[in-house]
Amino acid sequence: MTASTATTVTGTDVDVVRAVFGAFASGDLAALSDLLHADATWHHHNHDRFGGIHRGADAIVAYLTESALLTAGTLHAEPRSVMADGQGHVAVPVRLSASRPDGRTMDGPQVVLVTVDDGRVRAIEQFVGDPAAVAAFWA
């Protein structure tokens, strides 16, 4: 692989991941779904209501929809940087913040590892910075 090819692949992977965050931020879940392989997975690594693996684009969109509804639209995922290896792996430190109608709030670091394959997301691994606080927020 030449240096220019690696740069192009990395740029494309980064673009896909940025588009996922952009679609979520704008509430365009149809566009977000189009960025996922039909059999994509999202593994939320925490013991809370969303913990475990969400299998398929529809299940991922349902997971994101439920989280947005529970937070009355306040859920905000701010990518701090987007780093790719040129081979389909993209790491994203994220600041995730939200509030619940009952007054609970969450504001903390998370890391999302994304696998991009053929211009679409194949898998997402989500790690939370404070597992107990995140579990309490979603309880």
C-alpha positions as CSV (number, residue, x, y, z in Angstrom):
1,M,0.0,0.0,0.0
2,T,1.4,3.4,-0.9
3,A,1.4,6.3,1.4
4,S,-1.3,8.1,-0.7
5,T,-3.6,5.1,-0.6
6,A,-3.2,4.8,3.2
7,T,-4.1,8.5,3.6
8,T,-7.1,8.1,1.4
9,V,-8.4,5.0,3.2
10,T,-7.8,6.7,6.6
11,G,-9.5,9.9,5.4
12,T,-12.5,7.8,4.2
13,D,-12.8,5.9,7.5
14,V,-12.6,9.1,9.4
15,D,-15.2,10.7,7.2
16,V,-17.6,7.7,7.8
17,V,-17.2,8.0,11.5
18,R,-17.6,11.8,11.5
19,A,-20.8,11.3,9.4
20,V,-22.1,8.8,12.0
21,F,-21.6,11.4,14.8
22,G,-23.1,14.1,12.6
23,A,-26.2,12.1,11.8
24,F,-26.8,11.4,15.4
25,A,-26.2,15.0,16.4
26,S,-28.8,16.2,13.9
27,G,-31.2,13.4,14.8
28,D,-31.1,12.0,11.3
29,L,-31.3,8.3,12.2
30,A,-32.2,7.3,8.6
31,A,-28.8,8.7,7.5
32,L,-27.1,7.0,10.4
33,S,-28.7,3.7,9.5
34,D,-27.4,4.1,5.9
35,L,-23.9,4.4,7.3
36,L,-24.2,1.0,9.0
37,H,-23.9,-2.5,7.5
38,A,-27.2,-4.3,7.9
39,D,-25.5,-6.8,10.3
40,A,-23.4,-4.2,12.2
41,T,-23.0,-4.6,15.9
42,W,-22.7,-2.0,18.7
43,H,-21.2,-3.4,22.0
44,H,-21.9,-1.1,24.9
45,H,-19.4,-2.3,27.5
46,N,-21.2,-1.5,30.8
47,H,-23.7,-3.2,33.1
48,D,-26.7,-0.9,32.6
49,R,-30.0,-1.0,30.7
50,F,-28.1,-0.6,27.4
51,G,-25.2,-3.0,28.2
52,G,-24.3,-5.8,25.8
53,I,-24.4,-6.2,22.1
54,H,-27.0,-4.6,19.8
55,R,-27.0,-6.6,16.6
56,G,-28.1,-5.2,13.2
57,A,-28.6,-1.7,12.0
58,D,-32.3,-1.6,13.2
59,A,-31.3,-2.7,16.7
60,I,-28.5,0.0,16.8
61,V,-31.0,2.7,15.7
62,A,-33.5,1.5,18.3
63,Y,-30.8,1.7,21.0
64,L,-29.9,5.2,20.0
65,T,-33.6,6.2,19.7
66,E,-34.3,4.9,23.2
67,S,-31.3,6.7,24.7
68,A,-32.4,10.0,23.0
69,L,-36.0,9.6,24.2
70,L,-34.9,8.9,27.8
71,T,-32.9,12.0,27.8
72,A,-35.6,14.1,26.1
73,G,-33.2,14.9,23.3
74,T,-30.4,16.2,25.5
75,L,-27.9,13.4,24.8
76,H,-24.8,14.9,23.2
77,A,-21.8,12.9,22.0
78,E,-18.9,15.2,21.3
79,P,-15.9,13.6,19.5
80,R,-12.7,15.0,20.9
81,S,-10.6,13.6,18.1
82,V,-10.9,10.9,15.4
83,M,-7.9,8.7,14.9
84,A,-7.6,6.0,12.2
85,D,-5.0,3.4,11.3
86,G,-5.8,3.2,7.6
87,Q,-7.1,-0.4,8.0
88,G,-10.6,0.2,9.0
89,H,-10.1,0.9,12.8
90,V,-11.0,4.3,14.1
91,A,-10.7,5.4,17.8
92,V,-12.7,8.3,19.1
93,P,-12.4,9.7,22.6
94,V,-15.9,11.2,23.3
95,R,-17.4,13.5,25.8
96,L,-20.9,12.3,26.4
97,S,-23.4,14.5,28.2
98,A,-27.1,14.3,28.9
99,S,-29.8,15.0,31.4
100,R,-32.9,13.0,32.3
101,P,-36.3,14.7,33.1
102,D,-36.0,13.6,36.7
103,G,-32.9,15.7,37.1
104,R,-30.1,13.1,36.7
105,T,-27.2,14.2,34.7
106,M,-24.2,12.6,33.0
107,D,-21.1,14.3,31.7
108,G,-18.0,12.3,31.2
109,P,-15.5,10.6,28.9
110,Q,-16.1,7.6,26.8
111,V,-14.1,5.9,24.1
112,V,-15.7,4.5,20.9
113,L,-13.8,2.1,18.7
114,V,-15.3,1.8,15.2
115,T,-14.5,-0.8,12.5
116,V,-15.2,0.5,9.0
117,D,-15.5,-1.9,6.1
118,D,-16.2,-0.9,2.5
119,G,-17.3,2.7,3.5
120,R,-19.8,1.6,6.2
121,V,-19.6,0.8,9.9
122,R,-19.2,-2.9,10.7
123,A,-18.8,-2.7,14.5
124,I,-18.7,-0.2,17.3
125,E,-17.2,-0.9,20.8
126,Q,-18.2,1.7,23.4
127,F,-16.4,2.0,26.7
128,V,-17.6,4.3,29.5
129,G,-15.3,6.3,31.7
130,D,-17.3,5.9,35.0
131,P,-19.3,2.6,34.8
132,A,-21.1,3.1,38.1
133,A,-22.2,6.7,37.2
134,V,-23.3,5.7,33.8
135,A,-25.3,2.7,35.2
136,A,-27.0,5.0,37.7
137,F,-27.8,7.5,35.0
138,W,-29.6,4.9,32.9
139,A,-31.3,3.1,35.8
